[in-house]
Amino acid sequence: MKKYIANIKKYKSYMIYASRSALKADVATSKLNWLWWILNPLLFMLVYTFVSLVVFGRGEKYFPIFVFLALNFWNFFSACVNKSTRLIKKNRSTISKVYLPKYILVLEVMMQEGFKMCVSFSLVLVMIPMYHVPLTWRVICAVPIVIVLLLLTYAVSCVALNIGVFFDDLANIVTVLLRLVFYMSGIFYDINKRVPAPYNKLLLYGNPMGFLINCMRRCVLYEKLPSFKGLGIWFVVGLVVAVIGTRMIVKHENSYVKMI
């Protein structure tokens, strides 16, 4: 743990510089620049709102924000995991010349996508008064929810990075699996209301993204507390997988250069 923290401090400047460069490159060819990070989930929110409310005639209270919160969480998680599967090969020119702990690359991607998520979440501050959403002290429960999201994202990304080096088709498999999990996470519907028992409980508590999205909606939109027991369980699971994933990277990182 001490070495892990020491490496983060040592390579902090690199992570900030690399993340900033990647963010600039991300919007270099777009006239909308960073506004696209808001428009992307906003446009998807409008699509899902139209489909749910107009086509199917169903929706939830504060439905646009209901969808927008979920999309921001999902976009962060899926982008980090997707990018991690090809992270070593993408950075082959760097890691073949200088030593860099490979989990630093995962943290770098998380910084990039985390910044995008924060920019996108700024729109929520505008939408809340627009839809007359009552804010209570329970909104502070969003902090532990985000912490668990970050931990789980790091854990899954580390495992995806390590396996992706040795298994070229992992990126394609992950894309399909993420699409499946997307529809199972209640992005544009309430799992408790729309999925019959006992499958609703299975989707809600067995799927970390569905669980975290539901918790976020409860404390931000509906003046309710999240399940702290569930958050504690997923925190422990994320911590265990994060340790395993980091050790996998440390154990095999010397063979990465040979594989690429």
C-alpha positions, -999 to 999 in steps of 0.1 A, spaced: 0 0 0 29 24 8 45 18 -25 12 22 -43 6 56 -26 42 66 -32 39 59 -69 7 79 -72 25 109 -56 55 103 -78 35 102 -111 8 127 -101 23 154 -124 23 129 -153 -13 119 -147 -24 156 -147 -4 165 -178 -15 134 -197 -52 138 -187 -51 175 -197 -35 166 -231 -61 139 -237 -90 162 -229 -76 189 -253 -72 163 -280 -107 150 -274 -122 183 -284 -96 196 -308 -117 187 -339 -150 198 -324 -163 233 -326 -184 227 -296 -153 219 -275 -161 209 -239 -198 217 -244 -201 183 -261 -195 166 -228 -228 181 -216 -246 178 -249 -238 141 -253 -257 128 -223 -283 156 -227 -292 145 -262 -294 109 -251 -316 120 -222 -340 137 -247 -341 105 -268 -349 83 -239 -374 108 -225 -392 109 -259 -393 71 -262 -405 65 -226 -430 94 -223 -443 97 -258 -439 62 -274 -446 41 -243 -465 66 -222 -445 58 -191 -421 78 -170 -410 86 -135 -412 117 -114 -386 143 -126 -379 120 -155 -354 141 -175 -331 144 -144 -339 107 -135 -323 97 -168 -296 123 -169 -282 112 -135 -280 76 -147 -264 84 -180 -236 104 -163 -228 75 -140 -230 50 -168 -209 70 -193 -181 74 -167 -181 37 -159 -184 23 -194 -159 47 -209 -132 38 -183 -137 1 -186 -138 2 -224 -107 23 -227 -88 1 -202 -91 -30 -224 -68 -14 -250 -48 9 -227 -15 -9 -228 -15 -12 -266 -26 24 -270 4 36 -248 29 11 -262 52 39 -273 54 53 -238 57 21 -217 83 6 -241 107 35 -234 102 44 -198 90 25 -167 55 35 -156 33 16 -131 5 4 -154 -23 11 -129 -13 48 -133 -27 46 -168 -61 35 -153 -61 64 -129 -52 87 -158 -83 76 -178 -105 79 -147 -93 115 -143 -102 123 -179 -137 107 -176 -142 121 -141 -136 156 -153 -162 151 -181 -186 137 -156 -182 168 -134 -188 191 -163 -218 172 -173 -232 171 -138 -231 209 -137 -263 208 -159 -280 190 -130 -276 222 -109 -296 240 -136 -322 213 -141 -330 209 -103 -347 244 -99 -363 241 -134 -382 209 -123 -387 222 -87 -368 193 -72 -367 198 -34 -332 195 -20 -327 182 15 -296 172 36 -299 137 21 -281 150 -10 -248 147 9 -252 109 7 -242 114 -30 -206 115 -17 -202 79 -5 -221 68 -36 -196 84 -59 -167 70 -38 -181 35 -43 -185 42 -80 -149 53 -83 -136 23 -65 -157 -2 -85 -147 15 -118 -110 13 -108 -113 -23 -98 -130 -35 -130 -107 -13 -152 -76 -29 -137 -89 -64 -144 -99 -53 -179 -64 -38 -186 -46 -69 -175 -67 -94 -195 -69 -71 -225 -31 -74 -230 -33 -112 -234 -67 -115 -250 -72 -93 -281 -109 -99 -285 -117 -87 -250 -126 -52 -262 -153 -66 -284 -167 -88 -257 -166 -60 -232 -186 -38 -256 -214 -64 -258 -214 -71 -221 -216 -34 -212 -245 -30 -236 -263 -58 -217 -255 -43 -183 -267 -9 -196 -302 -23 -202 -301 -41 -169 -292 -10 -149 -324 9 -151 -310 39 -170 -344 50 -183 -367 30 -160 -372 22 -123 -361 -14 -117 -383 -17 -86 -414 -7 -105 -409 -21 -140 -393 -54 -133 -414 -81 -116 -403 -98 -84 -380 -115 -76 -360 -103 -106 -361 -67 -96 -342 -74 -64 -317 -94 -83 -311 -67 -108 -310 -40 -82 -287 -56 -56 -267 -79 -79 -258 -52 -104 -236 -26 -89 -244 0 -115 -281 -4 -111 -277 -2 -74 -256 29 -74 -279 47 -99 -309 39 -78 -291 52 -46 -282 84 -64 -318 90 -75 -331 83 -40 -310 109 -23 -310 136 -50 -345 134 -64 -368 116 -39 -356 128 -4 -347 93 7 -316 77 21 -296 51 1 -290 16 14 -259 21 34 -256 -17 39 -256 -22 2 -230 6 -3 -209 -11 24 -211 -45 7 -202 -31 -28 -174 -10 -12 -158 -42 2 -163 -60 -31 -147 -31 -50 -118 -30 -26 -111 -67 -29 -113 -67 -67 -92 -35 -68 -65 -52 -47 -66 -83 -69 -66 -62 -101 -37 -41 -90 -16 -71 -80 -24 -87 -113 -10 -57 -131 21 -55 -108 28 -92 -113 24 -93 -151 35 -58 -162 70 -68 -171 56 -91 -197 33 -65 -213 60 -51 -236 66 -86 -250 29 -91 -257 26 -58 -276 
